[in-house]
Each structure stands twice: as C-alpha cells, then as structure tokens.
C-alpha cells in the first residue's frame, strides 16, 4: 500500500498546493492498542456510485471565452477537461435565455403567431455557447454529457407574474434593492419575474422542449439529461417560471414524457425534477414521484442556496434509492474579488478579499462533502467563469465563479477552483463512496474507491488550529497532519 497527501492552502489569494508521500505502517506493529485520533476507512463497504463533476456553459461563459486569445482558450479548456485539469465530464446549458445571458431571447420569437413552431431556431446559441462547446468536445480526454435546463417558456404562453409568488415582493430588501430591481409589471406576461405556463400550452411547451433537445443532438451535442424547470418555485427578476408539484407532475406524465417518447428521446435523455434548493426536495419529490411517474424520471436535481439540508438528500435517497441525486447549481452570491454584493455595487465591505475567497472555497468543500455523504451521484457547478463584476448578464448585480475572466482576455483561478479539484481530480467517474468513521467533528471527510481500486479521501479542516489523525485501513496505519484552513486529498493505492 502506498499513500500520498495533496494539500491546498492560500497565501494572499494565491493557492499553493503541496504533495507529500505518507508512511504506511502495520497496525500490528503499533506499540499499544491504537484508539485515539483515529479515522476508519472501509473500502469493502461501498455506498452510491459517484459519476463525476462538472460546470455550466452559459451565454456569459461562451462570450467571455470568445474574448480570450487562442492560447488562453486552449488552456481554459485544458483546465476544465484536460488530463491535468478538473476532469469535468458534465456540462449544464440553458434552453433559451437565462440570467447569465447577455440578452433575453427565445427560439421562437412569437409562438402565438407561429403555433407550428416553423420559425424555431437555435441560431442564438451558435453565437457563443455552441462554438465553445464544440472546442471542448474536440479536446476532452473523456466524453462528457450535457444537461439542458429551461428557465422560462416563451412569454406569450405564460400568465403575468403573481405578486404573492414574486421574489421581489416576498424577499425584497428595502429601498436599496428596490432601486436595483426594475419595477415588476404584474399585468403583462414576460420571461422574467415568474408567472406560470398556461395549461392550454402544456403540449406546445413539451413539443418546444423536444425540438430544442433534438436540435442539440443534431449538432452532435451529447445531451443525456434535461431538468423540467430551473428553480421550480422561484419568481426571480430574471428568466423564471413557477410550478407547483401537482402542475409539474401533470405536465410530465400527460405531456412531456409522451412527447419525448414519440420523438424517440426517452432512451437518450433522462428527465430530472425539482432543480431547486434542498430544503423542499423531499416534499416536492414525494408529490411528483409515484408508481406511474417513477419510470419517467431519472433523478432529482438540487441547488445549495438555502443551506445545508444534507438530511433532506439522505431522506430523498432512502425514499427513492433508484433516483440519481444531482447537484446542478451553486455559486458564491457576490462577484469575484468583492467582499459582498453590496460592496460590489457601493464600495466598502467587511472581511478581506483573501478571507472571503477562503470562505467561498471552504463552503464549496463543505457542501460537496455533505452532499456525497448523503447520496449525491453527480455534481455540477454554476458558471465556469464570470468577469470581475460577476457577469456580464442581462439583469443587475452578479455572482461568483471559480474563475474570473480579466478585461485583457486572460483569467485568474480563485481558491474555489482548487478546492473543487480535490474532488474532481481524484474521485474518478464510476467511483463508489465508501463507509468511514471519524473520532471528532474538527474535520469534514468523504472517501471513495475508484474503478482501478485506488482510494481517495478528501478532508476539510475549516478550523483555526492544526489537527492530526491516524487513518486505519485494512490493518494498516497512515498518519496525517491537516493544517488549519486547508483541504487535503489522501490518495491510497
């Protein structure tokens, strides 16, 4: 048995990684019975399959990529898909515009005037997203899979936004936020601010989605997943649409699945429900999934913006063990290099930039570990990159990403990028999470057995002090030191 430890920490916003070979000794040779500061790993007790990691290719990402030099484009793709990069194998892409589009658009400008969808086109996607996607497909080490997600049906098929269900109304933050968010027109249907799909257009929307998926397949894009709706109950000031569980279940079983089946898509594209925050994943899934719909659904997608709720995932896994659990979006809720969203807009802020970048990275590590330990199979980040303002996008404000694109076409990797790599580079597609136990909660831990038999254990120390442990595994001992505010991967072969 051989073991090595890869540890990442930060100095003044610069990520530093160190690799050390670890001594492996026989437990039988210990001077006395070993029982303190122990972490147990059980490779012979496998849990769920871990299928891989990925990120989102939005209109914004494609635009920023188009501004890079050819050398930087190549390196950017290598950093995500190459043998020395993140080993990403999943990409999420939006159907029509989303908040991370440079403008609002839809594949049929006016479906009321064109009910047969004869003017349907994905030409707008060919501007930024598809060129980058095809570059990635041409160089990736391992073929990846694409998840398509709609943010809104065409506005002509929707009801006007409902004030009681609108995020600006429910979650408004007073005068400052009101000045940033345009006043909502509650009398006119739009792509933004919520509203719902009119039932008389359920069949139209199902046909529209099938045309979209087929158009991507015709481009040679490996679409294998589609979620029914991004953020199912969000009525945000960007592209959004509100569904109840009952409505989405009706749409799925009576319209979408039959249309996909007739189009020959059900054997190619797995359908995912919810695609929103974890706190309601159990309730929504229980309302939608029954004996009839279970065979129509491949899995449950979820986001992280409402907190941990790892127990919700564990409960969903126990209730629906045949469903894939997929984290489909997460990001820091402030632009890169800014200590908060308000600091980005108005200046000032609390913690230092270095501390905020660490906190973002540690939050990613914490969430991935918690998700994996409660049954997650796939993990997909939000934007692969954004600019210094967290955009560009067609609505105000902006959020974070693991990479910040500079104005001159270069880019900078944030600490979050390196933290993600501790999982995606060492827990390989097809790995199985393994059972473990730990002596205390000073560190967070997950571990997996790769298809080649090697093991990867990721340990996060968010504390202010160093911690040392003895890993017990199959009669052997590996002693490790986990420095304060670091993440480490222990690779055992």
ZAMARGU-4260 file (C-alpha; in steps of 0.2 Angstrom, whole numbers, plus 5000, padded with zeros to 4 digits):
<rodrens>
0) 5000/5000/5000 | 5006/5017/4995 | 4999/5034/5001 | 5002/5052/4997 | 4994/5068/5003
5) 4989/5083/4992 | 4986/5099/5002 | 4980/5116/4996 | 4980/5132/5006 | 4981/5151/5002
10) 4993/5165/5004 | 4986/5182/4999 | 4973/5175/4987 | 4986/5163/4979 | 4983/5145/4980
15) 4998/5134/4985 | 4997/5115/4983 | 5010/5103/4991 | 5011/5085/4989 | 5019/5073/5002
20) 5022/5054/5002 | 5015/5047/5018 | 5022/5032/5028 | 5011/5017/5029 | 5014/5005/5044
25) 5006/4989/5050 | 4994/4991/5064 | 5001/4975/5072 | 5017/4984/5074 | 5010/4998/5085
30) 5017/4999/5102 | 5000/4999/5110 | 4982/4997/5105 | 4978/5012/5094 | 4961/5020/5098
35) 4963/5039/5099 | 4963/5052/5085 | 4958/5038/5073 | 4949/5039/5056 | 4942/5022/5049
40) 4941/5019/5031 | 4931/5004/5025 | 4934/5000/5006 | 4924/4984/5007 | 4908/4994/5012
45) 4903/5003/4996 | 4889/5016/4995 | 4882/5025/4980 | 4891/5027/4963 | 4900/5044/4960
50) 4898/5048/4942 | 4908/5064/4940 | 4909/5083/4942 | 4906/5097/4930 | 4900/5115/4927
55) 4889/5127/4917 | 4892/5134/4900 | 4881/5149/4899 | 4879/5163/4886 | 4890/5173/4898
60) 4904/5159/4899 | 4904/5157/4880 | 4905/5176/4877 | 4920/5178/4889 | 4928/5163/4881
65) 4926/5171/4864 | 4936/5186/4870 | 4951/5175/4875 | 4967/5173/4864 | 4969/5156/4856
70) 4982/5151/4869 | 4971/5156/4883 | 4956/5147/4876 | 4966/5131/4874 | 4972/5132/4892
75) 4955/5136/4899 | 4948/5120/4891 | 4963/5111/4897 | 4960/5117/4915 | 4942/5110/4915
80) 4943/5095/4903 | 4961/5090/4901 | 4971/5076/4909 | 4979/5089/4921 | 4963/5099/4924
85) 4947/5096/4933 | 4942/5081/4924 | 4925/5088/4921 | 4913/5076/4912 | 4896/5086/4914
90) 4891/5102/4907 | 4875/5111/4911 | 4867/5123/4897 | 4852/5133/4897 | 4837/5132/4884
95) 4834/5150/4878 | 4840/5164/4889 | 4843/5164/4907 | 4850/5176/4920 | 4868/5173/4913
100) 4863/5178/4895 | 4868/5194/4888 | 4850/5197/4882 | 4833/5189/4883 | 4829/5178/4869
105) 4819/5163/4864 | 4820/5150/4850 | 4803/5156/4843 | 4800/5174/4844 | 4781/5173/4844
110) 4774/5156/4846 | 4756/5163/4846 | 4759/5169/4828 | 4768/5153/4824 | 4759/5139/4833
115) 4768/5125/4822 | 4785/5132/4828 | 4791/5133/4810 | 4802/5148/4814 | 4811/5138/4828
120) 4830/5141/4828 | 4845/5139/4840 | 4854/5151/4830 | 4857/5162/4845 | 4866/5148/4854
125) 4878/5147/4839 | 4884/5164/4844 | 4894/5160/4860 | 4889/5143/4868 | 4890/5131/4854
130) 4907/5136/4847 | 4915/5134/4865 | 4906/5118/4867 | 4912/5111/4851 | 4930/5116/4855
135) 4928/5107/4872 | 4921/5091/4863 | 4936/5091/4851 | 4949/5090/4865 | 4941/5082/4880
140) 4950/5067/4887 | 4934/5058/4892 | 4917/5061/4883 | 4906/5072/4893 | 4887/5073/4895
145) 4876/5088/4894 | 4862/5094/4905 | 4849/5106/4897 | 4838/5116/4908 | 4824/5129/4904
150) 4822/5145/4914 | 4806/5150/4906 | 4794/5145/4892 | 4790/5159/4879 | 4782/5174/4887
155) 4767/5173/4876 | 4762/5156/4884 | 4763/5162/4902 | 4752/5171/4914 | 4758/5188/4921
160) 4769/5187/4937 | 4759/5184/4953 | 4764/5197/4966 | 4762/5185/4981 | 4773/5172/4972
165) 4786/5185/4966 | 4803/5185/4974 | 4804/5204/4973 | 4789/5205/4983 | 4792/5191/4995
170) 4811/5194/4998 | 4813/5212/4994 | 4827/5221/5005 | 4820/5238/5006 | 4824/5254/4996
175) 4842/5249/4991 | 4836/5233/4982 | 4821/5241/4975 | 4832/5253/4966 | 4842/5239/4958
180) 4827/5228/4953 | 4816/5236/4939 | 4798/5238/4945 | 4788/5222/4941 | 4773/5224/4929
185) 4761/5212/4936 | 4749/5214/4922 | 4760/5208/4907 | 4767/5191/4904 | 4786/5191/4902
190) 4801/5179/4903 | 4806/5187/4919 | 4798/5189/4937 | 4789/5172/4937 | 4772/5169/4931
195) 4767/5151/4926 | 4764/5142/4910 | 4746/5142/4905 | 4739/5124/4905 | 4732/5126/4887
200) 4751/5127/4881 | 4757/5112/4891 | 4758/5102/4875 | 4766/5116/4865 | 4779/5118/4878
205) 4783/5099/4878 | 4785/5100/4859 | 4796/5115/4860 | 4807/5106/4873 | 4808/5091/4862
210) 4813/5102/4847 | 4827/5110/4857 | 4834/5094/4863 | 4834/5087/4845 | 4842/5102/4838
215) 4856/5100/4850 | 4858/5081/4846 | 4858/5086/4828 | 4873/5097/4832 | 4882/5082/4839
220) 4880/5088/4857 | 4879/5073/4869 | 4863/5078/4878 | 4859/5065/4891 | 4849/5075/4904
225) 4836/5088/4905 | 4828/5096/4920 | 4810/5101/4919 | 4812/5118/4926 | 4827/5128/4933
230) 4822/5133/4951 | 4804/5127/4951 | 4796/5139/4963 | 4807/5154/4961 | 4800/5170/4953
235) 4816/5180/4951 | 4818/5196/4942 | 4827/5186/4928 | 4820/5172/4917 | 4809/5161/4928
240) 4793/5151/4929 | 4783/5145/4944 | 4777/5127/4945 | 4768/5118/4959 | 4772/5100/4961
245) 4754/5095/4955 | 4757/5105/4939 | 4774/5098/4936 | 4768/5081/4938 | 4753/5083/4926
250) 4765/5091/4913 | 4777/5077/4915 | 4765/5062/4914 | 4752/5069/4902 | 4763/5079/4890
255) 4782/5080/4891 | 4785/5061/4893 | 4773/5056/4879 | 4780/5069/4868 | 4798/5063/4871
260) 4793/5045/4869 | 4785/5048/4852 | 4801/5058/4847 | 4812/5044/4852 | 4821/5054/4866
265) 4816/5044/4882 | 4830/5031/4879 | 4843/5045/4877 | 4838/5059/4889 | 4835/5057/4907
270) 4822/5069/4915 | 4826/5077/4931 | 4813/5086/4943 | 4814/5100/4956 | 4831/5108/4951
275) 4829/5120/4966 | 4835/5122/4984 | 4837/5107/4995 | 4825/5112/5009 | 4810/5106/4999
280) 4817/5092/4989 | 4808/5078/5000 | 4791/5086/4999 | 4792/5090/4980 | 4798/5073/4976
285) 4785/5064/4986 | 4772/5074/4977 | 4778/5070/4959 | 4785/5053/4960 | 4773/5038/4961
290) 4772/5021/4953 | 4767/5029/4937 | 4779/5043/4936 | 4794/5034/4943 | 4799/5026/4927
295) 4798/5043/4918 | 4811/5051/4929 | 4830/5048/4930 | 4833/5059/4945 | 4831/5074/4957
300) 4842/5089/4954 | 4845/5102/4968 | 4854/5118/4972 | 4863/5124/4988 | 4856/5142/4991
305) 4845/5138/5006 | 4858/5130/5017 | 4865/5113/5020 | 4849/5102/5022 | 4860/5086/5019
310) 4847/5076/5029 | 4834/5081/5015 | 4846/5072/5002 | 4848/5057/5014 | 4829/5056/5016
315) 4826/5058/4997 | 4840/5044/4994 | 4831/5032/5006 | 4814/5036/4999 | 4819/5034/4981
320) 4835/5024/4980 | 4834/5021/4961 | 4834/5040/4958 | 4850/5049/4953 | 4854/5064/4965
325) 4862/5078/4956 | 4868/5095/4962 | 4865/5105/4947 | 4870/5123/4953 | 4879/5133/4966
330) 4889/5149/4967 | 4895/5162/4979 | 4882/5176/4980 | 4894/5190/4976 | 4906/5195/4962
335) 4924/5188/4962 | 4936/5199/4972 | 4922/5208/4981 | 4918/5205/4999 | 4899/5206/4996
340) 4886/5210/4983 | 4883/5227/4991 | 4902/5231/4992 | 4902/5227/4973 | 4889/5240/4970
345) 4893/5253/4983 | 4911/5250/4989 | 4916/5245/5006 | 4914/5228/5014 | 4919/5218/5029
350) 4931/5204/5028 | 4947/5205/5017 | 4946/5198/4999 | 4958/5184/5004 | 4946/5179/5019
355) 4931/5179/5008 | 4939/5169/4994 | 4944/5156/5008 | 4926/5156/5015 | 4919/5153/4997
360) 4931/5139/4994 | 4928/5131/5011 | 4909/5132/5008 | 4911/5123/4992 | 4921/5109/5001
365) 4909/5108/5015 | 4894/5106/5003 | 4902/5094/4991 | 4907/5083/5006 | 4890/5084/5014
370) 4881/5080/4998 | 4892/5065/4994 | 4889/5058/5011 | 4871/5059/5009 | 4869/5050/4992
375) 4874/5063/4979 | 4879/5054/4962 | 4883/5069/4951 | 4889/5087/4955 | 4888/5102/4943
380) 4894/5119/4947 | 4886/5135/4940 | 4896/5146/4928 | 4914/5140/4923 | 4919/5159/4924
385) 4912/5176/4926 | 4920/5194/4925 | 4926/5205/4939 | 4908/5211/4941 | 4900/5194/4942
390) 4893/5195/4924 | 4890/5201/4911 | 4872/5197/4911 | 4855/5205/4906 | 4850/5209/4924
395) 4858/5219/4938 | 4871/5213/4950 | 4881/5197/4948 | 4888/5182/4957 | 4904/5172/4959
400) 4913/5158/4949 | 4929/5148/4952 | 4937/5158/4938 | 4937/5176/4935 | 4940/5182/4917
405) 4950/5198/4916 | 4947/5213/4904 | 4963/5209/4893 | 4956/5191/4889 | 4967/5182/4902
410) 4959/5174/4918 | 4963/5170/4936 | 4959/5155/4946 | 4951/5158/4963 | 4954/5146/4978
415) 4937/5138/4974 | 4944/5131/4958 | 4957/5122/4968 | 4946/5116/4981 | 4934/5108/4968
420) 4949/5099/4960 | 4952/5090/4977 | 4936/5080/4972 | 4935/5080/4953 | 4954/5076/4950
425) 4955/5061/4962 | 4937/5054/4964 | 4936/5047/4946 | 4920/5043/4936 | 4912/5027/4942
430) 4920/5028/4960 | 4910/5021/4974 | 4909/5031/4990 | 4915/5020/5005 | 4910/5020/5023
435) 4921/5028/5036 | 4920/5034/5054 | 4930/5049/5062 | 4934/5052/5080 | 4928/5070/5081
440) 4920/5084/5071 | 4936/5095/5069 | 4937/5089/5051 | 4925/5085/5037 | 4928/5070/5027
445) 4922/5059/5012 | 4930/5044/5004 | 4928/5034/4988 | 4935/5019/4980 | 4940/5022/4961
450) 4936/5009/4947 | 4955/5005/4947 | 4954/5000/4966 | 4963/5016/4972 | 4956/5026/4986
455) 4953/5045/4988 | 4949/5053/5005 | 4945/5072/5005 | 4947/5080/5022 | 4942/5098/5025
460) 4949/5107/5040 | 4940/5124/5042 | 4946/5126/5060 | 4959/5139/5066 | 4971/5125/5073
465) 4980/5110/5065 | 4974/5093/5068 | 4982/5076/5067 | 4975/5059/5064 | 4979/5041/5061
470) 4970/5033/5047 | 4966/5015/5050 | 4963/5004/5034 | 4964/4986/5032 | 4976/4983/5046
475) 4987/4997/5041 | 4990/5015/5048 | 4993/5031/5039 | 4997/5046/5050 | 4992/5063/5043
480) 4993/5081/5048 | 4979/5093/5042 | 4984/5111/5044 | 4972/5124/5049 | 4961/5131/5035
485) 4966/5118/5022 | 4959/5105/5011 | 4968/5088/5008 | 4966/5073/4997 | 4974/5057/5003
490) 4977/5045/4988 | 4980/5027/4993 | 4985/5014/4980
</rodrens>
